[in-house]
Amino acid sequence: MKKLFSLSVLMVAFTFNGLGQSTGPIVPSGYATSGSGASWGNLSGIQSVDNNPAYADLAQYPTCNNFLCYHSNLASFTNFAFAIPTSAIITGIKLDILQRVNSPGGGIHDSILVLALNGNPLGVDRASALNWYDTPTIQTYGDSTDTWGYAWTPTELNDPNFGFQYMLTNTSYDQAASVDQLAMTVYYDLGNGITSQTSAPWQIGFAGNELYVNAPASQNYDKVQVLVSTITGELVYQSEIGSNNKTMELKQDVSALE
């Protein structure tokens, strides 16, 4: 006889303190450069993937002269035109950059990549020491739970002077680095949904207003009883579903949960 299988509070435990939302990816419309080094050209080329990129021609390391240097000057990208609700809690910021060098085996990599407001860098530097490829490759910095070491507010991210600063370094021969697109996504919570889970190895997540639970069972069963509780033990959702093949798949609108 098939038995009733249940998910207990120990197996499924959520924190109900925010509705996961995101805005983006959005490309910036403000550009500026400062400092010494090889100049960035065509900064507006990051708006779309059209083989007309922003670029910096970097000299052979460690050569520098009046116009060329083994590092670029500092490029600032701003005015993302975010419109995040002022009541939101910022949970993460992700930056996707489509990078390329014009020769194989080159030594170009990031040297500065930091979020900034009004020209002032804030938080940690996410520059990567990995060399770029000679084929267009998207490099991702940050994620939905990474605030880059700073407690950002919606007002700060909505400010047209919010953005990031970028500098490159060459440790090889003369070559150009190009960025054909860059875009930012901001993740935030609004205060009436699910923000975290403590239930590995269950596949539990939140997409829009929908809670999903995918779970293996130790045996086939007629019904599955799902109990979802807050971490303080308050039962907020209960359901029974049928299943087979030792797999449970649940999708449930939980937008009304507070």
QUINORGI-V34586 format. One record per residue. SS is DSSP state (a for helix, b for strand, c for the rest). D_FIRST is the distance of its C-alpha to the first C-alpha in whole Angstrom. Layout:
# QUINORGI-V34586
((SS	D_FIRST) (SS	D_FIRST))
This chain:
# QUINORGI-V34586
((c	0) (c	4) (c	6) (c	10) (b	12) (b	16) (b	19) (c	22) (c	26) (c	26) (c	24) (c	26) (b	29) (b	32) (b	36) (c	37) (c	41) (c	41) (c	41) (b	41) (b	43) (b	46) (b	49) (b	51) (b	51) (b	55) (c	58) (c	61) (c	64) (b	67) (b	68) (b	71) (b	72) (b	74) (c	75) (c	76) (c	75) (b	74) (c	74) (b	71) (b	72) (c	70) (a	68) (a	67) (a	65) (a	62) (a	61) (c	60) (c	59) (c	62) (c	63) (c	66) (c	65) (b	66) (b	68) (b	70) (b	72) (b	72) (c	75) (c	74) (c	73) (c	75) (c	78) (b	79) (c	82) (c	83) (c	80) (c	78) (b	76) (c	73) (b	71) (b	70) (c	72) (b	69) (b	68) (b	66) (b	64) (b	64) (c	63) (c	59) (c	60) (c	56) (c	56) (c	53) (c	53) (c	55) (c	52) (c	50) (b	49) (b	49) (b	46) (b	47) (b	50) (b	50) (b	53) (b	52) (b	55) (b	56) (b	58) (b	61) (b	64) (c	66) (c	66) (c	63) (c	63) (c	65) (c	65) (b	64) (b	62) (b	61) (b	64) (b	63) (b	60) (b	60) (b	59) (b	62) (b	64) (c	67) (c	68) (b	67) (b	64) (c	61) (c	58) (c	57) (c	59) (c	56) (c	58) (c	57) (c	59) (c	57) (c	59) (c	59) (c	58) (c	61) (c	58) (c	57) (b	54) (b	52) (b	52) (b	50) (b	51) (b	49) (b	46) (c	44) (c	44) (c	48) (c	51) (c	53) (c	54) (c	55) (c	54) (c	55) (c	55) (a	55) (a	59) (a	60) (a	57) (a	59) (c	62) (c	64) (c	65) (b	62) (b	61) (b	61) (b	64) (b	64) (b	66) (b	65) (b	67) (b	68) (c	68) (c	69) (c	72) (c	73) (b	70) (b	69) (b	66) (b	64) (b	62) (b	61) (b	58) (b	57) (b	55) (b	53) (b	50) (b	50) (b	46) (b	46) (b	44) (c	45) (c	44) (c	41) (c	38) (c	36) (c	38) (b	36) (b	33) (c	32) (c	28) (c	28) (c	27) (c	25) (b	27) (b	28) (b	32) (b	34) (b	36) (c	38) (c	36) (b	33) (b	30) (b	28) (b	25) (b	23) (b	21) (b	19) (c	15) (c	14) (c	11) (c	10) (c	9) (c	9) (b	12) (b	15) (b	17) (b	20) (b	23) (b	27) (b	29) (b	33) (c	34) (c	35) (c	32) (c	32) (b	29) (b	31) (b	28) (b	24) (b	22) (b	18) (b	17) (b	15) (c	15) (b	13) (c	15) (c	14) (b	17) (b	18) (b	22) (b	23) (b	27) (b	28) (b	32) (c	33) (c	37) (c	37) (c	36) (c	39))
